[in-house]
Amino acid sequence: MRAQRVSNSLGAHKNGTHRNNGEIEGLQSQLALFNQQIEELEKRQPESSKIDALKAGALLLSRQIDDLRCAQATDELAGLLAK
């Protein structure tokens, strides 16, 4: 089950939130491309060392996405607690 975006449910309107959403979407697109390349390469050459490099890149993108989401959630929570 996919979680709802916190910013939409809270009505967040900070410029940083929208910028982070765009950055997250861009990283998710890159991650989808990495995953597609990994899948295609695994079908053609299951023992390829390129697979490990692509997986490492995919993990890095996943961490960046997580970091942005955590920062966004922290900012939104701080805004709620400040009210």
C-alpha positions as CSV (number, residue, x, y, z in Angstrom):
1,M,0.0,0.0,0.0
2,R,1.4,3.3,-1.0
3,A,1.5,6.1,1.6
4,Q,-0.2,9.4,0.8
5,R,1.9,12.4,0.3
6,V,2.0,14.3,3.6
7,S,2.3,17.7,1.8
8,N,-0.9,17.2,0.0
9,S,-2.9,16.1,3.0
10,L,-1.5,19.0,5.2
11,G,-1.9,21.6,2.5
12,A,1.7,22.5,2.5
13,H,2.6,25.4,0.3
14,K,6.3,26.1,1.1
15,N,8.5,26.6,-1.9
16,G,11.0,24.1,-0.5
17,T,8.3,21.4,-0.4
18,H,7.4,21.9,-4.0
19,R,11.0,22.0,-5.0
20,N,11.7,18.8,-3.1
21,N,8.7,17.1,-4.7
22,G,10.1,17.9,-8.1
23,E,13.5,16.7,-7.1
24,I,12.0,13.5,-5.7
25,E,10.1,12.9,-8.9
26,G,13.2,13.4,-11.0
27,L,15.1,10.9,-8.8
28,Q,12.3,8.4,-9.0
29,S,12.4,8.6,-12.8
30,Q,16.1,8.0,-12.8
31,L,15.6,5.1,-10.4
32,A,13.0,3.6,-12.7
33,L,15.4,3.8,-15.6
34,F,18.1,2.1,-13.5
35,N,15.7,-0.7,-12.5
36,Q,14.7,-1.1,-16.2
37,Q,18.3,-1.3,-17.3
38,I,19.1,-3.8,-14.5
39,E,16.2,-6.0,-15.5
40,E,17.2,-6.0,-19.2
41,L,20.8,-6.7,-18.4
42,E,19.9,-9.6,-16.1
43,K,17.9,-11.2,-18.9
44,R,20.8,-10.9,-21.4
45,Q,23.9,-11.3,-19.2
46,P,23.0,-12.5,-15.7
47,E,26.7,-12.6,-14.7
48,S,27.6,-9.1,-15.9
49,S,29.6,-6.9,-13.6
50,K,27.5,-4.0,-15.0
51,I,24.6,-5.2,-13.0
52,D,26.4,-4.6,-9.7
53,A,27.3,-1.0,-10.9
54,L,23.7,-0.3,-11.8
55,K,22.4,-1.7,-8.5
56,A,24.9,0.5,-6.6
57,G,23.6,3.5,-8.5
58,A,20.0,2.5,-7.8
59,L,20.8,2.2,-4.1
60,L,22.4,5.7,-4.1
61,L,19.3,7.2,-5.8
62,S,17.0,5.4,-3.3
63,R,19.0,6.9,-0.4
64,Q,18.8,10.4,-1.9
65,I,15.0,10.0,-2.3
66,D,14.7,8.8,1.3
67,D,16.9,11.7,2.6
68,L,14.7,14.3,0.7
69,R,11.5,12.7,2.0
70,C,12.8,12.7,5.6
71,A,13.9,16.3,5.3
72,Q,10.5,17.3,3.9
73,A,8.6,15.4,6.6
74,T,10.8,17.0,9.3
75,D,10.1,20.5,7.9
76,E,6.4,19.9,7.7
77,L,6.3,18.4,11.2
78,A,8.2,21.4,12.6
79,G,5.7,23.7,10.9
80,L,2.8,21.9,12.5
81,L,4.5,21.9,16.0
82,A,5.2,25.6,15.6
83,K,1.4,26.4,15.3
